[in-house]
Amino acid sequence: MQGFAGLMWLLSMALILFSGFALIDAAVRREDAYRAVGKQTKPFWLIILAIAFVVNIIFPILSFLPAIGLVASIVYMVDVRPALRGLAGGGRNRRGSSSDGPYGPYNGGR
């Protein structure tokens, strides 16, 4: 029984970290990006993810409420976050020049 309790504690910590990461990620994104990709507003996601985070801290893992918070965090991470990251131009490692257009470098017809 002690092994099961340890497993449930680890699972609870993983849920708390996952929902916390989703909350922090939603907080650092620009508000106009949410509208640009056609998702709910930034305050909506901050409220939903904050509730999910608090629920994961307060309630035990065997309750159904952390499962609802997990679903909200998964929806953000799988649907909203990739859309917001795609809006920024494809990632952190992309280096473009000031003359790059939407389909590649623009060289003025040369």
LINWONOR-V25042 format. One record per pair of residues at least 12 apart in sequence whose C-alpha atoms are under 10 Angstrom apart, sorted by the first residue. I is the first residue (numbers start at 1). GAP is how many residues later the second one is. Records with the same first field share a line. If there is no record, write none. Layout:
I->GAP / GAP
This chain:
8->52 / 53 / 54
9->51 / 52
11->50
12->44 / 45 / 47 / 48 / 49 / 50 / 54
13->43 / 44 / 48
14->42
15->37 / 38 / 41 / 42 / 46 / 51 / 52 / 54 / 55 / 58
16->36 / 37 / 38 / 39 / 40 / 41 / 50 / 53 / 54
17->36 / 39 / 40
18->35 / 38 / 52 / 55 / 56 / 59
19->30 / 31 / 32 / 33 / 34 / 35 / 36 / 37 / 38 / 47 / 50 / 51 / 52 / 53 / 54 / 55 / 57 / 58
20->29 / 30 / 32 / 33 / 34 / 36 / 53
21->28 / 32 / 52 / 56
22->23 / 24 / 27 / 28 / 30 / 31 / 50 / 51 / 52 / 53 / 54 / 55 / 59
23->22 / 23 / 24 / 25 / 26 / 27 / 28 / 29 / 30 / 50 / 53 / 54
24->22 / 25 / 26
25->21 / 51 / 52 / 56
26->16 / 17 / 19 / 20 / 23 / 50 / 51 / 54 / 55 / 58
27->15 / 16 / 18 / 19 / 22
28->14
29->13 / 52 / 55 / 56
30->12 / 54
31->12
33->50 / 51 / 52 / 54 / 55
34->46 / 47 / 49 / 50 / 53
35->49
36->47 / 48 / 51
37->43 / 46 / 47 / 48 / 49 / 50
38->42 / 45 / 46
39->37 / 40 / 41 / 44 / 45
40->40
45->27 / 28 / 31 / 35
48->21 / 24 / 25 / 28
49->20 / 21 / 23 / 24 / 27
50->19 / 23
51->15 / 18 / 21
52->13 / 14 / 15 / 16 / 17 / 18 / 19 / 20 / 21
53->13 / 16 / 17 / 20
54->12 / 15
55->12 / 13 / 14 / 15
56->12 / 13 / 14
89->13
